[in-house]
Amino acid sequence: MTQHHTSAPDLDRVLDRAASAARPLRHTSPATRASWLRAVADSLDAAADTLVPLAMDESHLPETRLRGELARTTFQGRLFAERLESGALLSVHVDHADPDWPMGPRPDIRRTHVPLGPVLVFAASNFPFAFSVAGGDAVSALAAGCPVVLKAHPGHPELSRATASQVIEALASTGAPEGTFALIEGEQAGVSAVQDRRIKAVGFTGSTTGGRALFDLATSRPDPIPFYGELGSTNPVVVTPAGWAKRGAEVATGFAASITLGSGQFCTKPGVVLVPDAEALLSSLPDMSAGPMLNDRIRSSFETSLARLSETPGVEVAAEAARNDGGVRPTLLRTTAKAVIADPSLAETEVFGPAALLVEYASLDEVVEVLDGLGGTLTATVQGGTTVDDDALRVLDLLSEHAGRVIWNEWPTGVTVSDAQQHGGPWPATTAPTTTSVGTAAIHRFLRPIAWQNVPSAGLPVELRD
Amino acid sequence: MTQHHTSAPDLDRVLDRAASAARPLRHTSPATRASWLRAVADSLDAAADTLVPLAMDESHLPETRLRGELARTTFQGRLFAERLESGALLSVHVDHADPDWPMGPRPDIRRTHVPLGPVLVFAASNFPFAFSVAGGDAVSALAAGCPVVLKAHPGHPELSRATASQVIEALASTGAPEGTFALIEGEQAGVSAVQDRRIKAVGFTGSTTGGRALFDLATSRPDPIPFYGELGSTNPVVVTPAGWAKRGAEVATGFAASITLGSGQFCTKPGVVLVPDAEALLSSLPDMSAGPMLNDRIRSSFETSLARLSETPGVEVAAEAARNDGGVRPTLLRTTAKAVIADPSLAETEVFGPAALLVEYASLDEVVEVLDGLGGTLTATVQGGTTVDDDALRVLDLLSEHAGRVIWNEWPTGVTVSDAQQHGGPWPATTAPTTTSVGTAAIHRFLRPIAWQNVPSAGLPVELRD
C-alpha cells in the first residue's frame, strides 16, 4: 500500500472546487441527484471484479463478504435515489396566511430544506465499501445536494483511489459539476479540512479517540459546524433467565457467530453480555474461529486493549480459541455484575476485535443496576424466552434509555439499510444523538430547514409553489 | 430586583430531581404531556394581572406589548398540546420484515423517538415571557418529555420566580412528577449545570459571546451534549431598485417601525439594509422614536457597540432621532457596498438596539458581492417591487444560502409560531443550523430516534404496535 498525502495547495484546490460546486448543487432537482447516485451505483457494480480483489488485498476480508458489502453499498445509493424521486425524503410544510391565527395574523410561511454545503467525510477501515469512499455518509450528503470531500482511510488506499475514480467518472458522465466529489489523503489534510471555512459539516466513523479529536476541532472553529461522529460502542446484550432456560443453545451459537463475524471488527459487535450463568454459556459455545484482522495496527490495538481489560481486577480470561492465520484468537473474558456495578467503565471499554466480556448476574436487580450505569450505545439486545415476560419488559425498557437500536432475540451485527433504521445513540456511541448514519433518514444531517415568508410563487423554490 | 444565586447543594438537588423525573416523563403519553402544557398555559393566563406588572417593572416594556407576548406564550403551549394530541409531531416509521429486501433479508424495524433527558434552558432578556421561563425552549422540551431546568435571566428575576411558581404549581396539579421543572439563578449555577452529567441538552437564546462560551463548555464535556444556541444576527434587508422605485414610501415607513419595535431589542431586527440610494431613504423616513431599553447593561452595551461601529473608517452617522426617556436615540449609520466588500465584518456586527447600518450600492453586482461575504443569519429580507423581477430572483436565491427565513416585502421582526416556521440559521445565527427554536418543529431538538428490531408487540412502545 502506498500512502499519499494531499499537499496543502492540492487541498486548497479541492476545497475551492467543492465550494464552487455548492451553488449549482443546491439548484439541482432531487431527480437529477437520483440519476447521479444511480450512475455511481452502476459504475461500482460494473467495476466489482477490479474493486473486490483490491479490497481483499488491503483489508484481508474474504471475497464473499466483500461482494456482499459492495452489493449493500450500491443498493444503498439506489435506495436514496428512489426516495429522492418519490419525494419521501424532502418534506415541505406550508402554512397559508391566516388572519385569524390566535396569536395574531399569520403570514404565508412555507418550509423546505437546503443543503448545508461542502461536507467532509472520514472513511472507516472496517467496511471498505459500505462506510468508505462511496459509503453511507458520502451518499447521504450527495443525496442532500452537498459536495463531498472524502478523506480516505489509510487502511485501503488503493481501493479508495479506485473507488473514487469510479465515483468521479460516473458523476462527470451524468453532468454533475466538477467539485461534486473529491478524495483527499493523509492525516494532516483531514485535520486541515475540518478546520477550513469552506467545509460546512463533517461525517466520521471510527474510534472514540480519533473522533473526539476531530469533534473538538470542528466545534472549536471560529465558526463551529455540525460534526456527525459514530464512535465506540459496547452493544450490551442481556440474556434473561428465561432466554437462557428456553433458548440457551441458540443463544450460545448466535453469540459465537456474532462476535467473530468480520473478526469482531463491527461497530455493533456485542461486547458485553450479561448472563445468569457464565459457566453454562461457556460450556455450550461452539468452537470459535475468526479470520485475520484488517491490518497490523488494528491487530496490535486489539491485543493491547484485550490485555488491559483482562488484567483489570475482577476480570479473567474465560475462553480462548485457537489462533487464526493472522495470529489472533477469539477471546471471552468474564466478570460479575457486582464488579461492573462497582466500576461501570468495565462495561464501556470497547475491544475492537473478536472478544467479549461475559458479566454474570445473580439477580435481575443486579442487571438493572448495571444498565443504570451504562453510557450511550449503538445497539442493545435482549435474548429472552419465547415470549416477552416481565424480566424482558423491564430490561427492554431500561435499554431504550441508552441505545439507538433495541433488538429482541436477534444479534446486533448486520445493520439493514431501510427507512426506519436508526444507527446512532447518545455519547459515546455518537456525537449527535438526534441523527442516524445508516438508513435514508441519514440525509437529514446534511439539510437545514428554511422558511419562505410571503414570497410569491415566482420567487419560491419549485417544491413550495402552489 | 433582588438577585439570587442558586447554591451548589441546591443545584445538586435540582439536578437530582430532574434526573429522577426523566424516567417517569419518558413513560408519559403525548396526551398527558398535552394536559400539562394546557394547565401551564391556563395558569399563566389567569395570572396575567400579576405577571404583566412585574414584567413592566423589570423590563420597561409597555403593557400592550407584554400582554400580547404573554398571549403568544400561552398560545404556543396550547399549540404544542394540540399537535401532541393529534400525533403530528411524533412520527413513527415501520419497516416490516422483508425476506426479499435487495441487500439481504430485512428484519422488522420500527422507529420512534425518546426524550433526551433533562434539558437546561437559558432564558433571554428581551422576551420576558416568550423566550423566558415558560418560553419556546421550555415548552418544546416539556412537549418532548424532557424535565426542564430553567436558568433565569437576571434581567427579570421577580417575574422569573413568579412565572416559575405558576408553572410548577400547574404541573403538580396535573400530576407531573416532582422535578419536571425547576428554576435556577445565577451565572455560576448555569455554568455548573451545563457541565453536569445529569443535563442531556441545552437551549440558549442570547448574545454570541455568552452563547459561544456556554457552547464551548457543552462541547468540551467528557460526554459532549447537543447545545441549541440562538445567538446574534444582523438580518440583512435588500431594497431592490424596483423596490425603491415602486414602494419607496412603504419601505421607509416599514423600516423605521421595524428597527424601533421593542426598542430594537429583537433578534430579528433588520440591522443591515442595502439600498440603491441612502439619501433618498433617509429623507423619506418618518420620525423615529423608541421606548426605554430593557436595562442599563443593555443600554450601555448598545451605546458601546454603536460607537464602535460608527467610528469604523468608511462608516458615518446618517441620522439620529431624539433621545427617549431612557436616554437612548434611534440611530442610522451609513456606508457603501464597496466598504463592506472590503471588510465583510461591517455587515456582521450586531448592534442590539434601535440602530441599523444603511449600505448604499451602485449596482446589483455589488449587492451580490456583499451577500457572498455574509455569514449565517436568522432572517433575510427582500424589499422588491410589486412583482418578483430578475434582480429580486437573484437576491432571494443568494439570501437563501445564509438565512433560516427569507422574507418578501414584509419585515423580519415579529416571528409567528406555526408548524412551518423556521427560526435558526448557520453560524453565527445559531450553533445548530439543522434545527429551529420557534414553531412546533422545535420539539425535535429534544428527541432522539430509536429503532426497535424484531420486538414482539408486547415489548414495543404503544405507538409502534400493529
Interface residues (C-beta under 8 A of the other chain):
Chain A: R23 R26 G68 A71 R72 F75 Q76 H93 V94 D95 W101 P102 M103 G104 R106 P107 I109 R110 R111 V114 L116 K200 F215 D216 T219 S220 D223 P224 I225 P226 G375 V382 T387 V388 A392 L393 L396 S400 E401 A403 G404 R405 V406 I407 W408 N409 E410 G414 T416 V417 S418 D419 A420 Q421 Q422 G424 G425 P426 W427 P428 T431 A432 P433 T434 T435 T436 A441 H444 R445 L447 R448 P449 I450 A451 W452 Q453 N454 V455 P456 A458 G459 P461
Chain B: R23 R26 G68 A71 R72 F75 Q76 H93 V94 D95 W101 P102 M103 G104 R106 P107 I109 R110 R111 V114 L116 K200 F215 D216 T219 S220 D223 P224 I225 P226 G375 V382 T387 V388 A392 L393 L396 S400 E401 A403 G404 R405 V406 I407 W408 N409 E410 G414 T416 V417 S418 D419 A420 Q421 Q422 G424 G425 P426 W427 P428 T431 A432 P433 T434 T435 T436 A441 H444 R445 L447 R448 P449 I450 A451 W452 Q453 N454 V455 P456 A458 G459 P461
